[in-house]
């Protein structure tokens, strides 16, 4: 797709009520987004929702140039359409692929060997530690771990993967909208080390109807989906259903029969999902993948930090494995609020600590 067409595509996608279905309809019926943008009012009403037509007409009256794509690129994001050669190959195979994807990070990752880890937002300690462990172990073998950057299982899977490799986050909001806000530092870290994608225009809020659409991309990008924890009506089960529809493998981690968070996963296993007790159970499903374990980094505790990072070392000594509140760290150091926040962010980006709900910080290595 040439730049002029992509500019028109971004302008139209940003209109109220325009989603993937409308973009596909526009492409099949008009063949050109540039021509559609310049079409007369009657033709516009045949393809676009009424509210989008009204907005487009107002834009044409008040603006002489397109700036949507330029604004996206100014934020460091990329736009990939289904007509581009670098569109993810696996997504082309699903029955309703997004027409356009907004991206931040390394686009080569989405054509790598990907596996998804999904589960409950309100995860238990068992679920969180399991998700992080599987994320770490899979990424150490070169697998790209895909998840939705929600709190709970998703966030832990991403953090685990970043500790040993890389990950893809699929958002249910615009590419520049971090949800939940507590995952801001995780978002920045994934953007630096992995890939963040969204099919929604910039500034799109995390609307509830976006998440089932996001889930089909999580499964669509992946060879298989591993559900770590899920209640009976969890969104993770929607992802599992979508995976089956897309011909992907579905695996699940068993849990206590007394835990509501394990009802969904145990039911999946009962219905035929592969039971996962450790990473070897996943490895056995893909004998054709080159499972080469990367050498873990050698880290000497006293040599984690350079001389100029003495403040980071001081903070790390205070952070407990079980978590310490930001306010307590503030009291126990001589640092001001801004400096402490900046140092904690650096430690998170290094994968040494992570933030948890309630403004607590936990050491992860």
TAGI-V102481 format. One record per residue. SS is DSSP state (a for helix, b for strand, c for the rest). PSI is psi in radians with two decimals (999 if undefined). D_CENTER is the distance of its C-alpha to the mean C-alpha in whole Angstrom. Layout:
BEGIN
SS;PSI;D_CENTER  SS;PSI;D_CENTER
END
This chain:
BEGIN
c;2.23;25  c;2.97;27  a;-0.69;26  a;-0.76;29  a;-0.69;27  a;-0.62;24  a;-0.80;25  a;-0.70;26  a;-0.82;23  a;-0.68;21  a;-0.76;24  a;-0.71;24  a;-0.50;21  c;-0.15;21  c;2.64;24  c;2.24;24  c;0.07;23  c;2.06;22  c;-2.87;19  a;-0.72;19  a;-0.72;22  a;-0.70;24  a;-0.74;23  a;-0.73;24  a;-0.77;27  a;-0.73;28  a;-0.78;27  a;-0.60;29  a;-0.52;32  a;-0.57;32  c;-0.17;31  c;2.18;30  a;-0.49;28  a;-0.80;31  a;-0.67;33  a;-0.75;32  a;-0.58;31  c;0.06;35  c;2.81;36  c;2.92;39  a;-0.72;38  a;-0.74;39  a;-0.62;37  a;-0.72;34  a;-0.37;35  a;-0.37;35  a;-0.72;31  c;2.66;29  c;2.62;29  a;-0.73;32  a;-0.55;30  a;-0.68;28  a;-0.81;32  a;-0.74;33  a;-0.71;30  a;-0.74;31  a;-0.73;34  a;-0.70;34  a;-0.75;32  a;-0.52;34  a;-0.57;37  a;-0.25;36  c;2.48;34  c;-0.16;35  c;2.84;32  c;2.42;29  c;0.01;26  a;-0.88;23  a;-0.69;22  a;-0.70;23  a;-0.70;22  a;-0.83;18  a;-0.53;19  a;-0.45;21  c;0.02;18  c;0.25;17  c;2.79;15  b;2.73;15  b;2.18;16  b;2.19;16  b;2.88;18  c;-0.27;19  c;-0.11;23  c;2.60;21  c;-0.49;22  c;0.27;19  c;2.44;17  c;2.22;15  a;-0.74;18  a;-0.58;16  a;-0.47;15  a;-0.36;19  c;-0.20;20  c;2.79;19  c;-0.29;21  c;1.07;19  c;2.64;17  c;2.47;15  c;-0.58;18  b;2.52;16  b;2.32;13  b;2.36;12  b;2.66;10  b;2.05;11  b;-2.65;11  c;1.83;13  a;-0.34;13  a;-0.37;15  a;-0.57;13  a;-0.16;12  a;0.21;15  c;-3.13;16  c;1.93;16  b;2.46;13  b;2.46;13  b;2.49;10  b;2.12;11  b;2.91;11  c;-2.88;13  c;2.50;15  c;-0.72;14  c;1.15;18  c;2.66;18  c;2.99;21  a;-0.70;22  a;-0.80;22  a;-0.76;19  a;-0.81;17  a;-0.63;19  a;-0.76;19  a;-0.75;15  a;-0.73;15  a;-0.83;18  a;-0.69;17  a;-0.79;14  a;-0.81;16  a;-0.72;19  a;-0.77;17  a;-0.58;15  a;-0.44;19  c;0.02;20  c;0.07;18  c;2.42;15  b;2.07;12  b;2.21;10  b;2.38;7  b;-3.06;5  c;0.16;4  c;0.43;5  c;2.92;8  c;2.85;11  c;-2.28;13  a;-0.80;12  a;-0.92;8  a;-0.74;9  a;-0.68;12  a;-0.75;11  a;-0.84;8  a;-0.79;12  a;-0.78;14  a;-0.69;12  a;-0.44;13  a;-0.48;16  a;-0.17;17  c;-2.16;15  c;3.04;12  b;2.78;8  b;2.26;5  b;2.24;2  b;2.08;3  c;2.65;5  c;0.36;8  c;-3.10;10  c;2.74;11  c;-0.40;10  c;0.11;12  c;1.98;12  c;2.13;10  c;2.22;10  c;2.81;12  a;-0.49;14  a;-0.27;14  a;0.31;11  a;-0.85;12  a;-0.60;13  a;-0.73;10  a;-0.84;8  a;-0.68;12  a;-0.72;12  a;-0.70;8  a;-0.63;10  a;-0.70;13  a;-0.24;13  c;-2.32;10  b;2.37;8  b;2.33;5  b;2.73;6  b;2.55;8  c;0.07;11  c;2.55;13  c;2.77;15  c;2.55;15  c;0.01;16  c;2.27;15  c;2.88;15  c;1.24;13  c;2.54;15  a;-0.57;16  a;-0.22;16  a;-0.50;13  a;-0.68;11  a;-0.60;13  a;-0.73;13  a;-0.71;9  a;-0.61;10  a;-0.45;12  a;-0.63;10  a;-0.85;8  a;-0.62;12  a;-0.56;13  c;-0.23;11  c;2.67;13  c;-0.49;16  b;2.82;16  b;2.24;14  b;2.04;15  b;2.08;16  c;-0.83;17  c;2.39;18  c;2.29;18  c;3.11;21  c;-0.58;23  c;0.59;21  c;2.58;18  a;-0.42;15  a;-0.52;14  a;-0.52;17  a;-0.75;16  a;-0.70;14  a;-0.74;17  a;-0.76;19  a;-0.67;17  a;-0.76;17  a;-0.74;20  a;-0.57;21  c;0.03;19  c;0.40;21  c;2.79;19  b;2.55;20  b;2.20;19  b;2.73;20  b;2.55;20  c;2.19;21  c;2.76;24  c;3.07;25  c;2.41;28  c;-0.21;30  c;-0.09;31  c;2.19;27  a;-0.51;25  a;-0.18;22  a;0.00;23  a;-0.80;25  a;-0.76;22  a;-0.74;21  a;-0.64;25  a;-0.68;26  a;-0.77;23  a;-0.72;25  a;-0.57;29  c;0.02;28  c;0.01;27  c;2.59;24  b;2.24;24  b;2.22;25  c;2.01;23  c;-0.38;25  c;3.07;23  a;-0.45;22  a;-0.56;25  a;-0.56;24  a;-0.77;21  a;-0.70;23  c;-0.35;26  c;-0.32;24  c;1.22;23  c;-0.34;27  c;-0.18;26  c;2.47;23  c;1.56;25  c;1.45;24  c;2.00;25  c;2.13;24  c;2.59;24  c;2.23;26  c;2.56;25  c;2.44;25  c;2.07;29  c;2.13;28  c;2.18;32  a;-0.79;31  a;-0.09;34  a;0.31;32  c;-0.56;29  c;2.52;30  c;3.01;32  a;-0.68;35  a;-0.10;34  a;0.49;31  a;-0.55;33  a;-0.67;32  a;-0.74;28  a;-0.68;30  a;-0.76;32  a;-0.76;29  a;-0.61;28  a;-0.45;31  a;-0.38;31  c;2.19;27  c;2.73;28  c;-0.62;26  c;-0.14;26  c;2.53;25  b;2.46;27  b;2.60;27  a;-0.75;26  a;-0.63;30  a;-0.69;31  a;-0.69;30  a;-0.71;31  a;-0.60;35  a;-0.04;35  c;2.97;34  c;0.31;36  c;2.64;33  c;2.97;32  a;-0.83;29  a;-0.73;28  a;-0.76;29  a;-0.77;27  a;-0.74;24  a;-0.74;24  a;-0.67;25  a;-0.68;22  a;-0.72;19  a;-0.71;21  a;-0.64;21  a;-0.75;17  a;-0.47;16  c;-0.13;19  c;0.41;17  c;-0.62;21  b;2.89;20  b;2.63;17  b;2.58;17  b;2.86;18  c;2.47;19  c;0.14;22  c;0.61;22  b;2.71;22  b;2.39;22  b;2.41;22  b;2.30;23  c;-0.09;21  c;999;23
END
